[in-house]
């Protein structure tokens, strides 16, 4: 019995050793690949945070009815046209939700979102519109800027 008991104990010990070796080998392989995946995830999270911050600045700029504030977030905007449109408004409320970063390739990001605007004109009745948009943003040294709209 002692001999069978020793053989069974040896088999358990070898099985445990094999499992432990597999775990250590797997951890080593994961450890080598993990920094790249971690860096990519961190870059994606940073891009998403920057994009969301830019969209909040855009919302705030639109609601301020200040074309120069909008231009700071979207430099390609035609300020004269926007100033004319803002003169006809008493209030503009903007909600940007359903934000999804579609891609980030170097300094360019594509983002989809839903933009709901409630416009109160100086004359007339309040109007609400909601549209889904795809925006292109460009990363600059001090943050993200809206480059344009795809739709």
BELNORGI-V134625 format. One record per pair of residues at least 24 apart in sequence whose ideal C-beta (glycine too) atoms are under 7 Angstrom apart, sorted by sequence separation. I is the first residue (numbers start at 1). J is the second residue. D is the distance in whole Angstrom. If there is no record, write none. Layout:
i=I j=J d=D
i=I j=J d=D
This chain:
i=65 j=89 d=6
i=110 j=134 d=6
i=111 j=135 d=5
i=92 j=117 d=6
i=93 j=118 d=4
i=110 j=136 d=6
i=111 j=137 d=6
i=65 j=92 d=6
i=92 j=119 d=5
i=108 j=136 d=6
i=109 j=137 d=5
i=63 j=92 d=6
i=91 j=120 d=4
i=62 j=92 d=6
i=63 j=93 d=6
i=89 j=119 d=6
i=90 j=120 d=5
i=108 j=138 d=6
i=63 j=94 d=6
i=89 j=120 d=7
i=90 j=121 d=6
i=107 j=138 d=6
i=62 j=94 d=5
i=89 j=121 d=6
i=90 j=122 d=5
i=107 j=139 d=4
i=88 j=121 d=6
i=89 j=122 d=7
i=88 j=122 d=6
i=59 j=94 d=5
i=109 j=144 d=7
i=59 j=96 d=5
i=55 j=96 d=5
i=55 j=99 d=6
i=52 j=99 d=6
i=51 j=101 d=6
i=48 j=101 d=5
i=47 j=101 d=6
i=47 j=104 d=5
i=51 j=109 d=6
i=55 j=113 d=7
i=44 j=104 d=6
i=51 j=111 d=5
i=47 j=109 d=6
i=75 j=145 d=6
i=74 j=145 d=7
i=76 j=147 d=7
i=73 j=145 d=6
i=74 j=146 d=4
i=76 j=148 d=6
i=73 j=146 d=6
i=54 j=137 d=6
i=51 j=137 d=6
i=58 j=146 d=6
i=54 j=143 d=6
i=54 j=144 d=4
i=54 j=146 d=7
i=50 j=143 d=6
i=51 j=144 d=6
i=50 j=144 d=5
